[in-house]
């Protein structure tokens, strides 16, 4: 009987949970990254200015300026392609940018987001982990990795990724909610209840809070947790 109630509850939670956070992907992609790239290029220019004579310095500055403008143009193409939902063109543009400059983690993040929009989760994961290698303190990236593992039904790895996200930023009710689902799917109901309580205690969307309360009440009423 317990399995019947748990399965029904999980089905209810799944039908109401948000899919991979497309809105978060779009925020990450459309938060224009030109400043990151341009500041990087400016540093190159400043270094060149300090090290080279005026004549060669001017030639280098002109070359770097042309390169900067080229990257900027491709980033603009990338952003406009995303807005038009032309993900193939967006991918071509961001691939070009990464080939020109491999040192900016935000470029990999934008390509990962593009792969998610194209539902190519394996390639998205590679870029997400590349971002974390370059900057490990990114809770949103861990949260998205966790959601991809959920889609792959690898709930243990999803729980681990959600845990990293929470370690970096505890105020993430949606992460706790998704982590609760994973715990239920792996039969760790006490941990699921703990996550649901975190959602209920948080300052989150009323709908999400109500869903968490309904799920927790069901677990308690059926004697699955106390």
DRENDO-1510 file (C-alpha; in Angstrom, 1 decimal, always signed):
<recs>
REC; n; res; u; v; w
REC; 1; UNK; +0.0; +0.0; +0.0 .
REC; 2; UNK; +2.9; +2.4; +0.8 .
REC; 3; UNK; +4.3; +2.0; -2.7 .
REC; 4; UNK; +0.9; +2.9; -4.2 .
REC; 5; UNK; +0.7; +6.1; -2.1 .
REC; 6; UNK; +4.4; +7.0; -2.9 .
REC; 7; UNK; +4.0; +6.4; -6.6 .
REC; 8; UNK; +0.8; +8.5; -6.7 .
REC; 9; UNK; +2.6; +11.3; -4.8 .
REC; 10; UNK; +5.6; +11.1; -7.1 .
REC; 11; UNK; +3.4; +11.3; -10.1 .
REC; 12; UNK; +1.6; +14.3; -8.7 .
REC; 13; UNK; +4.9; +16.0; -7.9 .
REC; 14; UNK; +6.4; +15.3; -11.3 .
REC; 15; UNK; +3.4; +16.7; -13.2 .
REC; 16; UNK; +3.7; +19.9; -11.2 .
REC; 17; UNK; +7.4; +20.3; -11.0 .
REC; 18; UNK; +9.1; +22.7; -13.4 .
REC; 19; UNK; +11.1; +21.1; -16.2 .
REC; 20; UNK; +14.8; +22.0; -16.6 .
REC; 21; UNK; +14.8; +25.6; -15.7 .
REC; 22; UNK; +14.6; +27.2; -19.2 .
REC; 23; UNK; +13.9; +30.6; -17.6 .
REC; 24; UNK; +17.2; +30.3; -15.7 .
REC; 25; UNK; +19.0; +29.2; -18.9 .
REC; 26; UNK; +17.7; +32.2; -20.8 .
REC; 27; UNK; +18.7; +34.6; -18.0 .
REC; 28; UNK; +22.2; +33.2; -18.0 .
REC; 29; UNK; +22.4; +33.4; -21.8 .
REC; 30; UNK; +20.8; +36.8; -22.3 .
REC; 31; UNK; +22.7; +38.5; -19.5 .
REC; 32; UNK; +25.1; +40.0; -22.0 .
REC; 33; UNK; +28.6; +38.7; -21.5 .
REC; 34; UNK; +30.3; +41.4; -23.5 .
REC; 35; UNK; +31.7; +43.0; -20.4 .
REC; 36; UNK; +33.5; +39.8; -19.5 .
REC; 37; UNK; +35.1; +39.4; -22.9 .
REC; 38; UNK; +35.9; +43.0; -23.4 .
REC; 39; UNK; +37.5; +43.4; -20.0 .
REC; 40; UNK; +39.7; +40.4; -20.8 .
REC; 41; UNK; +40.7; +42.0; -24.1 .
REC; 42; UNK; +41.4; +45.3; -22.4 .
REC; 43; UNK; +43.8; +43.6; -20.1 .
REC; 44; UNK; +45.7; +42.2; -23.0 .
REC; 45; UNK; +45.9; +45.7; -24.5 .
REC; 46; UNK; +47.2; +47.2; -21.2 .
REC; 47; UNK; +49.9; +44.6; -21.0 .
REC; 48; UNK; +50.9; +45.2; -24.6 .
REC; 49; UNK; +51.1; +48.9; -24.0 .
REC; 50; UNK; +53.4; +48.5; -21.1 .
REC; 51; UNK; +55.8; +46.1; -22.8 .
REC; 52; UNK; +56.2; +47.3; -26.4 .
REC; 53; UNK; +57.5; +50.4; -28.1 .
REC; 54; UNK; +55.0; +52.8; -29.6 .
REC; 55; UNK; +55.1; +51.6; -33.2 .
REC; 56; UNK; +54.7; +47.9; -32.4 .
REC; 57; UNK; +52.3; +48.7; -29.6 .
REC; 58; UNK; +49.9; +50.5; -32.0 .
REC; 59; UNK; +50.0; +47.6; -34.4 .
REC; 60; UNK; +49.2; +45.2; -31.6 .
REC; 61; UNK; +46.4; +47.5; -30.2 .
REC; 62; UNK; +44.8; +47.7; -33.6 .
REC; 63; UNK; +45.0; +43.9; -34.0 .
REC; 64; UNK; +43.5; +43.3; -30.5 .
REC; 65; UNK; +40.8; +45.9; -31.2 .
REC; 66; UNK; +39.8; +44.2; -34.4 .
REC; 67; UNK; +39.7; +40.9; -32.5 .
REC; 68; UNK; +37.6; +42.4; -29.7 .
REC; 69; UNK; +35.2; +43.8; -32.3 .
REC; 70; UNK; +35.0; +40.4; -34.0 .
REC; 71; UNK; +34.2; +38.6; -30.8 .
REC; 72; UNK; +31.6; +41.3; -29.9 .
REC; 73; UNK; +29.9; +40.9; -33.2 .
REC; 74; UNK; +29.7; +37.2; -32.8 .
REC; 75; UNK; +28.3; +37.5; -29.3 .
REC; 76; UNK; +25.7; +39.9; -30.6 .
REC; 77; UNK; +24.8; +37.3; -33.3 .
REC; 78; UNK; +24.6; +34.6; -30.6 .
REC; 79; UNK; +22.3; +36.7; -28.4 .
REC; 80; UNK; +20.0; +37.7; -31.3 .
REC; 81; UNK; +19.9; +34.1; -32.5 .
REC; 82; UNK; +18.8; +32.9; -29.0 .
REC; 83; UNK; +16.1; +35.5; -28.9 .
REC; 84; UNK; +14.9; +34.3; -32.3 .
REC; 85; UNK; +15.1; +30.6; -31.1 .
REC; 86; UNK; +17.6; +29.9; -33.9 .
REC; 87; UNK; +19.8; +27.7; -31.7 .
REC; 88; UNK; +21.9; +26.3; -34.6 .
REC; 89; UNK; +23.0; +29.8; -35.6 .
REC; 90; UNK; +23.5; +30.6; -31.9 .
REC; 91; UNK; +25.7; +27.5; -31.4 .
REC; 92; UNK; +27.8; +28.4; -34.5 .
REC; 93; UNK; +28.4; +31.9; -33.1 .
REC; 94; UNK; +29.4; +30.9; -29.6 .
REC; 95; UNK; +31.6; +28.1; -31.0 .
REC; 96; UNK; +33.5; +30.8; -32.9 .
REC; 97; UNK; +33.8; +33.0; -29.8 .
REC; 98; UNK; +35.2; +30.0; -27.8 .
REC; 99; UNK; +37.7; +29.2; -30.5 .
REC; 100; UNK; +38.9; +32.8; -30.4 .
REC; 101; UNK; +39.1; +32.9; -26.6 .
REC; 102; UNK; +39.1; +29.8; -24.3 .
REC; 103; UNK; +39.7; +31.7; -21.1 .
REC; 104; UNK; +36.2; +33.1; -20.3 .
REC; 105; UNK; +34.0; +30.7; -18.4 .
REC; 106; UNK; +30.9; +32.7; -19.3 .
REC; 107; UNK; +31.3; +31.6; -22.9 .
REC; 108; UNK; +31.1; +28.0; -21.9 .
REC; 109; UNK; +28.1; +28.7; -19.8 .
REC; 110; UNK; +26.3; +30.3; -22.7 .
REC; 111; UNK; +27.1; +27.3; -24.9 .
REC; 112; UNK; +25.9; +24.9; -22.2 .
REC; 113; UNK; +22.7; +26.8; -22.0 .
REC; 114; UNK; +22.3; +26.6; -25.8 .
REC; 115; UNK; +22.8; +22.8; -25.7 .
REC; 116; UNK; +20.1; +22.6; -23.0 .
REC; 117; UNK; +17.7; +24.5; -25.2 .
REC; 118; UNK; +18.5; +22.0; -28.0 .
REC; 119; UNK; +18.0; +19.2; -25.5 .
REC; 120; UNK; +21.6; +17.9; -26.0 .
REC; 121; UNK; +22.2; +17.3; -22.4 .
REC; 122; UNK; +25.5; +15.4; -22.7 .
REC; 123; UNK; +27.3; +18.2; -24.4 .
REC; 124; UNK; +25.6; +20.7; -22.0 .
REC; 125; UNK; +27.1; +18.7; -19.1 .
REC; 126; UNK; +30.6; +18.9; -20.5 .
REC; 127; UNK; +30.4; +22.7; -20.7 .
REC; 128; UNK; +28.8; +23.1; -17.3 .
REC; 129; UNK; +31.6; +21.1; -15.8 .
REC; 130; UNK; +34.1; +23.2; -17.7 .
REC; 131; UNK; +32.5; +26.3; -16.2 .
REC; 132; UNK; +32.9; +24.8; -12.7 .
REC; 133; UNK; +36.5; +23.9; -13.4 .
REC; 134; UNK; +37.1; +27.6; -14.1 .
REC; 135; UNK; +34.8; +29.0; -11.4 .
REC; 136; UNK; +33.5; +26.4; -8.9 .
REC; 137; UNK; +31.3; +28.8; -6.9 .
REC; 138; UNK; +28.2; +28.7; -9.2 .
REC; 139; UNK; +25.2; +27.3; -7.4 .
REC; 140; UNK; +22.9; +27.8; -10.4 .
REC; 141; UNK; +25.2; +25.6; -12.6 .
REC; 142; UNK; +25.1; +22.8; -10.0 .
REC; 143; UNK; +21.3; +23.2; -9.9 .
REC; 144; UNK; +21.0; +22.8; -13.6 .
REC; 145; UNK; +23.4; +19.8; -13.6 .
REC; 146; UNK; +21.1; +18.2; -11.0 .
REC; 147; UNK; +18.1; +18.7; -13.1 .
REC; 148; UNK; +19.8; +17.1; -16.1 .
REC; 149; UNK; +20.7; +14.1; -13.9 .
REC; 150; UNK; +17.0; +13.9; -13.0 .
REC; 151; UNK; +16.1; +13.8; -16.6 .
REC; 152; UNK; +18.7; +11.0; -17.0 .
REC; 153; UNK; +17.1; +9.2; -14.0 .
REC; 154; UNK; +20.5; +9.2; -12.2 .
REC; 155; UNK; +19.0; +10.3; -8.9 .
REC; 156; UNK; +22.1; +9.7; -6.8 .
REC; 157; UNK; +24.2; +12.1; -8.9 .
REC; 158; UNK; +21.3; +14.6; -9.0 .
REC; 159; UNK; +21.2; +14.6; -5.2 .
REC; 160; UNK; +24.9; +15.2; -5.1 .
REC; 161; UNK; +24.7; +18.1; -7.6 .
REC; 162; UNK; +21.8; +19.6; -5.7 .
REC; 163; UNK; +23.8; +19.3; -2.5 .
REC; 164; UNK; +26.6; +21.3; -4.0 .
REC; 165; UNK; +24.2; +24.0; -5.1 .
REC; 166; UNK; +22.8; +24.2; -1.6 .
REC; 167; UNK; +26.2; +24.2; +0.0 .
REC; 168; UNK; +27.0; +27.3; -2.1 .
REC; 169; UNK; +23.6; +29.0; -1.5 .
REC; 170; UNK; +21.0; +27.6; +0.9 .
REC; 171; UNK; +18.2; +29.9; -0.2 .
REC; 172; UNK; +17.2; +27.7; -3.1 .
REC; 173; UNK; +13.7; +26.3; -2.4 .
REC; 174; UNK; +13.3; +24.8; -5.9 .
REC; 175; UNK; +16.6; +23.0; -5.5 .
REC; 176; UNK; +15.3; +21.5; -2.2 .
REC; 177; UNK; +12.1; +20.6; -3.9 .
REC; 178; UNK; +13.8; +18.7; -6.7 .
REC; 179; UNK; +16.2; +17.1; -4.2 .
REC; 180; UNK; +13.1; +15.9; -2.3 .
REC; 181; UNK; +11.8; +14.2; -5.4 .
REC; 182; UNK; +15.1; +12.5; -5.9 .
REC; 183; UNK; +15.2; +11.3; -2.3 .
REC; 184; UNK; +11.7; +9.9; -2.7 .
REC; 185; UNK; +12.7; +8.1; -5.9 .
REC; 186; UNK; +15.6; +6.5; -4.0 .
REC; 187; UNK; +13.5; +5.6; -1.0 .
REC; 188; UNK; +15.2; +8.0; +1.4 .
REC; 189; UNK; +11.9; +9.5; +2.7 .
REC; 190; UNK; +13.3; +11.1; +5.9 .
REC; 191; UNK; +15.7; +13.1; +3.7 .
REC; 192; UNK; +12.9; +14.0; +1.3 .
REC; 193; UNK; +10.8; +15.3; +4.3 .
REC; 194; UNK; +13.7; +17.4; +5.5 .
REC; 195; UNK; +14.0; +19.0; +2.0 .
REC; 196; UNK; +10.2; +19.6; +1.8 .
REC; 197; UNK; +10.3; +21.3; +5.2 .
REC; 198; UNK; +13.1; +23.6; +3.9 .
REC; 199; UNK; +10.8; +24.6; +1.1 .
REC; 200; UNK; +7.9; +25.3; +3.4 .
REC; 201; UNK; +10.1; +27.4; +5.7 .
REC; 202; UNK; +11.5; +29.4; +2.9 .
REC; 203; UNK; +10.4; +32.7; +1.4 .
REC; 204; UNK; +9.4; +31.1; -2.0 .
REC; 205; UNK; +6.5; +31.1; -4.4 .
REC; 206; UNK; +3.2; +30.3; -2.8 .
REC; 207; UNK; +2.5; +27.5; -5.3 .
REC; 208; UNK; +5.8; +25.8; -4.7 .
REC; 209; UNK; +5.3; +26.1; -0.9 .
REC; 210; UNK; +1.8; +24.6; -1.1 .
REC; 211; UNK; +3.0; +21.7; -3.3 .
REC; 212; UNK; +5.7; +21.0; -0.7 .
REC; 213; UNK; +3.2; +21.1; +2.1 .
REC; 214; UNK; +0.8; +18.7; +0.3 .
REC; 215; UNK; +3.7; +16.3; -0.4 .
REC; 216; UNK; +4.9; +16.4; +3.2 .
REC; 217; UNK; +1.3; +16.0; +4.6 .
REC; 218; UNK; +0.8; +12.9; +2.4 .
REC; 219; UNK; +4.1; +11.3; +3.7 .
REC; 220; UNK; +3.1; +12.0; +7.3 .
REC; 221; UNK; -0.5; +11.0; +7.0 .
REC; 222; UNK; +0.4; +7.7; +5.4 .
REC; 223; UNK; +2.9; +7.0; +8.2 .
REC; 224; UNK; +5.9; +7.0; +5.8 .
REC; 225; UNK; +7.7; +9.7; +7.8 .
REC; 226; UNK; +7.0; +11.4; +11.2 .
</recs>
